Structures are given as structure tokens and as C-alpha cells.
Amino acid sequence: MNDYLITGGLGFIGSHLVQELLKDANNRVWIVDDGTNAAWNPRKGRIDYEVQVRDLLVQLMGGYEVVNDDRNPSLVCISGDCAHSNVLDRIRAGHFHAVFHLAADASVAKSIEEPLTTLERNVVKSLQIAKACAEGNTRLIFSSSAAVYGHLDAAIPIQESVAMFPTNPYGLSKMTCENWFKAYKKLYGLDYVVLRYFNVYGPRQLGGSPYAGVIGNWIQALWYKKPLVVYGDGTQTRDFIYVGDVVHANISALREDLRFRTFNICSEKRHSLNDIIDALREASAGTLQVKFEEARKEVKDSIGSNTRAAVALDWKPSVTFREGLNNTLLWRGL
């Protein structure tokens, strides 16, 4: 039985990863999540929940032995802090085949408002988990972000080797972790893989908040028949990657003998915000309203290169933007 730990496993990306790993009967998945950004309820729709799933408080995790559990659960849901001592002790003991670290404060806007909170949650906790992985001889698969690059309009498509100049505390927190991991590899033998996500979208993406992603917010607005808010003129472009493809990239990162440790996870496709509005207008039969507001300080264009992931991870995105957008709209009932 392969045991995997997913921090933030109730979140947007993490929950999809949980479900994909559980498709293999030889896998057991452990989730640790404090519920802050939960987008999924693993109980919903599962008639086998009382048989196949075990719920634990992180404070009680220390005395739990899955081999003595009569349920022999395929999913263990731990409620609490991802860097709790009980979680770190379990990692140090080499209990997990790999740790997928997705738990984080993922909002750029929030990181600007509360930079020290971002430092604590995104850096300190990540480094605690990384040290435990090194001691447990366990691979750490870390969810990073294109925000590490900052303003690199002249370097499009962005490759992993370019210099990083993050322009906000969120991107800085991810870059800081990546730099520490390099040191941990030399000092403690940390086995790690960094996945730099570009703009992830898909079912379960939360909206209705200034901290949410643009597609999640706009689909939420469509659902409630509210105007789609555009900051600026809508010509800024992004590289959107479907959540299912991000999940497959995480699983590909389990490969042995990796030549590289850091990978862009992106589509290499350019879509402006106006392009997305046109697609949503078509899907909604032209009923949507758009509200333009003053531009925010943000990267004008962000398009990545996924050549390294294609070669070293044997990974390529398989879902087109229109397919992914339709899947998201269907999930929302639109």
C-alpha cells in the first residue's frame, strides 16, 4: 500500500488530486487540512464513507495506527494544522511514499494586505514540512506559482531558468521556499520537486472574493447574475491551465531519477481577459454584463514554457481552454 499525504487536500486543487490518487486501489491518501479554503466535502455522495474513510483531529493523530484500524481506510482525513508536530513526526518516520504540499494562502491581494501572515503560513510551515521530509527520506512535491517570476514581459514564454523578481509577498514566499529547498537538498538530502502553476481554473474553484481567481470570480458572478468586474481594459493575458492537468503533473512528479527539480505547469496558450469574456458571453447566450474598473498593479502578460515538463515529466496539458471552461460552467450549473 502506497501512503500519500496531501496538505490542503480539501481545497480546489488538492481535492482533485485526492480523487485521482484514490482511483488506484493500492493507494491510501491522507489529507491534512484546517478547512480554511475547503472546496470539497469528501462525505458528499459517498455511500461507503463510514467504511472507507477515517476522520481524525490532528491532536489525536499521534496515537492512531492505520494498520490497527478495522476499517482499513483508503482515505484518512485529518483536521488541523498541516505543520502540527503529529504530522511532522509521521513524516519523519518515513510513513509516506510522498508528500504533496498544497496548503497555502494563495491570494496575491491578501498577501499584500497581510504579508507576515503569508510569511508564517507559506514559508515557515513549508520549511518545517520540508525538513521532516528530508529526515523521513520522503519526496516533497511542492505547489509553487508563476508569481515567482514577477514582471517578465520581455521573456515570454517564461522558462524556469530565468531570474525571479516577484512583485508581491505571495510570489516572494514561494521563491523563498524554493531557495531554501536547494539548501535543504545540500544540507539534508531533501528529495523535492517544485511545480510552478500558472493560472489554474476548473470545477470547485471558489469565487465571490477579491482574493479569488478571475475565472472563479466571473463564473460566480454569472451564477448570481452580477456584472463581471474587469480591472483595466481586459487586454492583459494569462496562461490558463485546467485543474485536471495540474493533478496529472503532480502525479508525474513521482517519477524516479528526475534531471530537473523545478517545472512550469502551464498550457503555453495566451488568453486575454477579453477572450474569456467573449467565451462566457457565448456560453450565457449574451446575457452577461461587464463592469470596467481602474487597473491594478499586476503583470501585464504571463505565458509560460512547458518544454521542460514535457521532456522530464512526460507531461503535457490535455484539456483545451474551451473544454475546461465548459466543464467548469457545467459544474456550476450554467
C-alpha positions in Angstrom: 0.0 0.0 0.0 1.4 3.4 -1.0 0.5 6.1 1.6 0.4 9.7 0.3 0.0 12.9 2.4 -1.7 15.8 0.8 -1.7 19.1 2.7 -4.7 21.2 1.7 -6.5 18.1 0.4 -9.9 19.7 0.8 -9.0 22.6 -1.4 -9.6 23.3 -5.0 -6.5 21.5 -6.5 -5.9 19.2 -3.6 -9.3 17.6 -3.6 -9.0 16.7 -7.3 -5.6 15.2 -6.6 -7.1 13.1 -3.7 -9.7 11.7 -6.0 -7.2 10.9 -8.8 -4.9 9.0 -6.4 -7.8 7.1 -4.9 -8.5 5.6 -8.3 -5.6 3.2 -7.7 -6.7 0.6 -5.1 -3.0 0.3 -4.0 -3.0 3.9 -2.7 -4.1 5.3 0.6 -4.4 9.0 0.9 -4.0 11.1 4.0 -5.4 14.6 4.0 -4.4 17.3 6.5 -6.5 20.5 6.2 -7.7 23.1 8.6 -10.8 23.9 6.5 -9.8 27.5 5.7 -10.0 27.1 1.9 -12.1 23.9 1.8 -13.9 23.5 -1.6 -14.9 19.8 -1.2 -16.7 17.6 1.2 -15.4 14.0 0.9 -18.5 12.7 2.7 -20.9 14.0 0.0 -22.1 11.3 -2.4 -20.1 8.5 -0.7 -22.2 5.7 0.5 -19.0 3.9 1.7 -17.9 6.8 3.9 -18.3 5.0 7.2 -16.4 2.1 5.8 -13.6 3.5 3.7 -12.8 6.8 5.4 -11.4 7.7 8.9 -11.7 11.2 10.4 -9.2 12.4 12.9 -8.3 15.6 14.8 -4.7 16.4 14.3 -4.2 16.4 18.1 -5.2 12.7 18.2 -3.2 11.7 15.2 -0.2 10.7 17.3 -1.9 7.7 18.8 -3.5 6.5 15.6 -2.2 3.4 13.8 -3.9 2.7 10.5 -2.7 -0.9 10.5 -4.8 -1.5 13.6 -7.9 0.2 12.2 -10.6 -2.3 11.4 -11.9 -0.1 8.6 -8.6 -0.3 6.7 -9.4 3.1 5.3 -8.4 4.3 1.8 -8.8 7.9 2.9 -7.7 9.4 6.2 -9.0 12.9 6.8 -7.0 14.9 9.5 -8.5 18.2 10.6 -6.0 20.8 11.7 -2.6 22.5 11.1 -0.5 20.9 8.3 2.7 21.6 10.3 1.4 20.2 13.6 4.0 18.2 15.5 2.0 15.0 15.0 2.0 15.5 11.2 5.7 16.2 11.2 6.5 13.2 13.4 4.6 10.9 10.9 6.5 12.4 8.0 9.9 12.0 9.8 9.1 8.3 10.5 9.0 7.7 6.7 5.3 6.8 6.7 4.5 8.4 3.4 5.6 7.5 -0.1 5.5 11.2 -1.0 4.1 14.4 0.5 2.1 16.8 -1.8 2.3 20.2 -0.2 -0.6 22.3 -1.5 -1.7 24.1 1.7 -1.0 27.8 1.5 -2.5 31.3 1.4 -2.8 31.6 -2.3 -4.1 35.1 -2.7 -1.8 37.8 -4.1 -4.1 40.6 -2.8 -4.3 39.1 0.7 -0.5 38.7 0.8 -0.2 42.4 0.2 -2.6 43.2 3.0 -1.2 40.7 5.5 2.5 39.9 4.5 3.5 38.5 7.8 0.6 36.0 7.8 1.8 34.9 4.3 5.3 34.5 5.7 4.1 32.3 8.5 1.7 30.1 6.6 3.6 29.8 3.3 7.2 29.8 4.3 7.6 28.7 7.9 5.2 25.8 7.7 6.6 24.7 4.3 10.1 24.6 5.7 9.0 22.6 8.7 7.4 20.1 6.4 10.5 20.1 4.1 12.8 19.3 7.0 10.6 16.5 8.1 10.6 15.1 4.5 14.4 15.2 4.4 14.6 13.3 7.8 12.0 10.8 6.6 13.7 10.3 3.2 10.3 11.3 1.6 9.9 13.2 -1.6 8.2 16.6 -1.3 6.1 17.8 -4.2 5.7 21.5 -3.7 3.0 23.7 -5.3 4.7 26.9 -6.3 3.5 29.6 -8.6 4.3 31.7 -11.7 4.1 34.6 -9.3 7.8 33.9 -8.5 8.8 35.4 -11.9 7.2 38.9 -11.5 7.3 41.3 -14.4 9.0 39.5 -17.3 7.1 40.7 -20.3 10.2 40.6 -22.4 11.0 37.0 -21.6 7.8 35.4 -22.8 7.3 32.4 -22.9 8.8 32.2 -19.5 11.3 29.4 -18.9 12.3 28.0 -15.5 15.9 29.2 -15.8 15.1 33.0 -15.9 15.8 35.2 -12.9 13.0 35.6 -10.4 11.8 39.0 -9.4 8.5 38.6 -7.5 6.5 41.7 -7.1 4.3 40.7 -4.1 4.6 38.8 -0.8 2.9 35.7 -2.2 5.3 35.3 -5.0 8.2 36.1 -2.7 7.0 33.4 -0.2 7.1 30.8 -3.0 10.5 31.9 -4.2 11.8 31.9 -0.7 10.7 28.3 -0.2 12.3 27.2 -3.4 15.6 28.7 -2.4 15.5 27.0 1.0 14.8 23.7 -0.7 18.0 24.0 -2.7 19.9 24.5 0.6 18.0 21.6 2.2 19.0 19.3 -0.6 22.7 20.0 0.0 22.4 20.0 3.8 19.9 17.2 4.5 19.5 15.4 1.2 15.9 16.7 0.6 14.3 15.0 -2.4 11.9 17.6 -3.8 10.0 18.7 -6.9 8.7 22.2 -7.4 5.7 22.7 -9.7 5.2 26.3 -10.7 1.5 26.6 -11.6 0.3 29.4 -13.9 -3.4 30.3 -13.7 -5.3 27.2 -12.6 -9.0 27.0 -13.2 -11.8 24.4 -13.1 -14.6 22.9 -11.0 -14.5 23.7 -7.3 -12.6 27.0 -7.8 -14.0 29.3 -5.2 -15.3 32.8 -6.3 -17.1 35.7 -4.8 -14.0 37.2 -3.2 -11.3 39.8 -4.1 -8.8 37.1 -3.3 -10.2 34.5 -5.8 -9.0 33.8 -9.3 -10.6 35.6 -12.2 -12.4 32.7 -13.7 -13.8 31.6 -10.4 -15.0 35.1 -9.6 -16.6 35.6 -13.0 -18.4 32.3 -13.0 -19.6 33.1 -9.5 -20.9 36.5 -10.9 -22.6 34.8 -13.8 -24.4 32.4 -11.3 -25.7 35.3 -9.3 -26.4 37.4 -12.4 -24.0 40.2 -11.4 -21.6 42.1 -13.6 -18.1 40.7 -14.4 -15.6 43.1 -13.0 -12.5 43.9 -15.1 -9.6 45.8 -13.7 -8.1 47.7 -16.6 -9.1 47.3 -20.3 -9.1 43.5 -20.4 -6.2 43.2 -22.8 -3.9 41.6 -20.2 -3.1 38.0 -21.0 -2.6 34.9 -18.9 -1.7 31.3 -19.3 -4.6 29.2 -18.0 -4.2 25.6 -17.1 -7.0 23.2 -16.2 -7.0 21.7 -12.7 -7.1 18.1 -14.1 -3.9 18.7 -16.0 -2.3 20.1 -12.8 -3.3 17.0 -11.0 -1.6 14.8 -13.6 1.5 16.9 -13.3 1.7 16.2 -9.6 1.4 12.5 -10.2 4.1 12.7 -12.9 6.3 14.3 -10.3 6.5 10.9 -8.6 8.9 9.7 -11.3 12.3 8.5 -10.3 15.6 9.9 -11.5 14.5 13.4 -12.4 17.0 15.5 -14.2 15.4 18.7 -13.1 13.7 19.7 -9.8 11.6 22.7 -11.0 8.9 22.7 -13.6 6.4 25.2 -15.1 2.9 23.7 -15.2 1.2 25.8 -17.9 -0.6 25.5 -21.3 1.7 27.7 -23.4 -1.5 29.3 -24.7 -2.3 33.1 -24.5 -5.8 34.2 -23.4 -6.7 37.8 -22.7 -9.4 38.6 -20.2 -11.5 39.9 -23.1 -11.2 36.5 -24.7 -12.6 34.9 -21.6 -15.5 37.4 -21.5 -16.3 36.5 -25.1 -16.3 32.8 -24.3 -18.6 33.4 -21.3 -20.9 35.6 -23.3 -21.3 32.9 -25.8 -21.9 30.3 -23.1 -24.5 32.5 -21.4 -26.3 33.5 -24.6 -25.1 37.1 -24.3 -26.8 37.9 -21.0 -23.7 38.8 -19.0 -22.8 42.4 -18.0 -19.2 43.7 -17.8 -18.0 46.5 -15.4 -14.6 48.0 -16.1 -12.7 49.5 -13.1 -9.3 51.1 -12.6 -6.3 48.8 -13.4 -4.5 47.2 -10.6 -0.7 46.8 -10.3 -0.2 43.4 -11.8 1.8 41.6 -14.5 0.5 42.6 -18.0 1.3 39.3 -19.7 2.3 35.9 -18.2 2.8 33.0 -20.6 5.0 30.0 -19.7 7.0 27.4 -21.4 6.3 23.8 -20.5 9.1 22.2 -22.6 11.0 21.0 -19.5 7.9 19.3 -18.1 7.2 17.7 -21.4 10.7 16.2 -21.6 11.4 15.3 -18.0 8.0 14.5 -16.6 6.5 13.2 -19.9 3.6 15.7 -19.2 1.6 17.8 -21.5 -1.8 19.5 -20.9 -4.6 17.5 -22.4 -7.6 19.7 -21.9 -8.2 22.7 -24.1 -9.3 26.0 -22.6 -12.8 25.8 -24.1 -13.2 22.2 -22.8 -12.0 23.2 -19.4 -14.3 26.3 -19.3 -17.3 24.2 -20.3 -16.5 21.7 -17.6 -16.4 24.5 -15.1 -19.6 26.0 -16.3 -21.4 22.6 -16.1 -20.1 22.1 -12.6 -21.6 25.5 -11.7 -24.9 24.6 -13.4 -24.6 27.2 -16.1 
